[in-house]
Amino acid sequence: MKTSGQRLNRAALARAVRDEQRRMRTVALEELRRQIAAIHTRRRELVERVRAQCRVARARVKTQIAERRAEVRAALNREVAEMRQAERNRCALRKARVRLESESARERLQREARKRRRDELATARIERHRVRELAKHSRSEKRAESDDEVRGNIDEEFVPVWNVVKARIRARPGMSRTEVFLHWLEEHPSEVWALREELAEKRLRALIREEQEATRALRKVGGRVSAKARRAALEPAPF
């Protein structure tokens, strides 16, 4: 039989084993907690590092986007400036050409007008032309009145162009015929210059024919023309 001393030793040994097992579990738990805390710390460090890298990357991309936008904007501004300058150059060239041609035509007309000063038939021709214009005016009086209103509202240099295109110009809601015609001038600069050149050429050819007819008539009848006829011959061309 076991003595009481042996039972006490066994109980003490069992308690010692339990205490050691408890201590070992406590140590293992603390180690596990330390490892978990280390993992959390490492994860926070990694997350912070990634966030910092993302911030740097975003800042770099933002800078690159701003630089690219500036480059594109500068290129676009240069292109727009070049287009505007090219259009200004073309307009200046057209204006210079028109002025040069007008000056040349005016000089020719003045020379031709001096030749017609002795032509008494010019007065009769002008009178016949006036009668025909009055007859034409009486046949379309209402429309002529409307056309005359537009003529009074626009610059004199565009009146010949208006006379050619007036049948196409119609009033619109909120816009008069004058406003529609001015818009048409802005939207069709090439056609405007072409019409003006054509009208100038027709006027020049007509005056040349008139001068030739007057010269032939003068050779037949002789004599001098009146002061009124001389003034009519020297009137400038309407372009």
PyMOL commands that set and color helices and strands:
alter all, ss='L'
color gray80, all
select helices_A, chain A and resi 4-115+121-139+141-153+156-168+177-187+189-221+227-233
alter helices_A, ss='H'
color red, helices_A
deselect
rebuild
show_as cartoon
